[in-house]
Amino acid sequence: MLQPTPNATTTTTIIDPAKMPHDGSPSAGAMKPVVLANYIAGARTAPAAGTPTMPVTTPHSGAVIAHVPLSSASDVRQAVEAAAAAFPAWSARTVKDRVQIVLRYHHLVASKYADELADLIVKEHGKTKAEALAEVAKGNETVEYACALPELVSGRIQEVSRGVLCQDRRVPLGVVATIVPFNFPFMVPHWTLPIALALGNTVVLKPSEKVPLTMTRAAEIWAEAGLPAGVLNLVHGTAETVMALVDAPQVQVVTFVGTSRVAEIVHQRACALNKRVLALGGAKNHLVAVPDCNVTMAAQDIVNSFCGCSGQRCMAASVLLVVGDQPALIDAVVAKARALTEREVGPVIDAASVARIRGYIDDAEKAPGVKVLLDGREWTQRLAPGTFVGPTILLHTNPADRALHDEIFGPVLSILQVPDLATAITIENANPYGNAACIYTSSGHVAEQCAARFQAGMVGVNIGVPVPREPFSFGGWGASRFGDLDITGEGAVELFTHKKKVTSKWTVPAERSWLN
Ligand code: NAD
């Protein structure tokens, strides 16, 4: 599918995402596709002549809505050099000064651009408008948190010996490279951007090639808020672009969010170059329901968790462990999921995703002991050429079934009945991912037991998508995270700054005796 960019340096049509039709309808895909540009040193910048491009499709209809360049190492170099050139002046400002721009950006997004950004998300990602608006609001919460950094980053100071003061100073590291996945085109980039920028770093962002429009527009809104040229740069591309970015000598910190397979590769590569790196990976989140759970509330929450964003969330439920015999709960989950329409669930990102998700359902159907309680495959044919799979529920009897272990990343829930809570906790903890886990119960004792024993970074009690809101840090354990520190919250302050320890003595001995 790769094509050379047509006369990239002369006649490339550079997209203005604001002028695109973006109602998410199939007809919106009928517009003439344009070639996206990178955003370097404050200007839309065409990639080098002959750079191949990749079509960007809208999942609503499969129509091509844009072409994204697969930037080469020379484009990456240009972006990194722009970020490095902007660093001295940007880092020399006070944090209070930098935060004025972050504050203006927050206001612009909230009061002027939320709807436009949400429309772009609907168009390129496929999620519903309500989910897209929620995504923009959630991303803007991290921006709001960054506005408080002047209050949060004061260093310690102490007289460590008579007349000798020791103090911590937080110093930005330099150029941050940020590589993001397709499933939250606005929110995930905004985990890194506001905190890294407010702390004085400059950034090169590589958006997902599947959803490159939203951040192309957001970069311009950052400029409108007053961010100086070169402080935030965007390069489009895929694996080769990412590796050039990780390898660039001026890049000091790498943040990555995506599948565990790639997270591990990026983490190892950055570590080998002695760079600071945090790479968040995939997930397989378990929900546990004990017999005293509130069936109505739990069923609704379980369905929201596995069907929201059509299951394309790292926080989505994918396994429900039902403790004991609870037919009322299983029936309620199936009934609520069956009642959902495609307008409420949305498509999955592309045809490759449809094929992967359906492959798991096909396999489960053939496996001994699996009952397909709800089959979403019917949506695929009915809603083609959009890329849809409807809510699907598999009831397993064999704990070794593949669907119980792999990240399917679609609206598929695997249910396994277990005899007791201890077995449920053992299964949850044997899962190599450690992103999120949830317990449904009306007992505080059971809730506390699970909160203490689940081996996951984010635990829900009666909440199937337990995303910690600011100021709490986001992030999982195990195969869901490669590296230390956090991408948001206090851990992000550590991630995006060096701590410089300054020890000073101004009192000379003679003065000391005179003063004393
Ligand atoms: P992905 O790993 O395919 O892509 C993520 C980024 O890596 C993209 O920008 C892509 O261009 C780049 N990339 C892809 N292959 C690469 C390679 N071989 N070398 C270097 N870079 C490469 O992930 P995705 O499909 O876009 O996103 C879905 C995944 O992200 C899921 O696994 C989901 O759980 C995970 N995710 C995790 C979190 C979290 O906080 N842990 C949050 C959101 C999404």
Residues whose N, C-alpha, C, O or C-beta is under 5 A from the ligand:
A	BS01	NAD	I179 V180 P181 F182 N183 K206 P207 S208 E209 G237 T238 A239 V242 V257 G258 T259 S260 V262 L280 G281 G282 A283 C314 S480
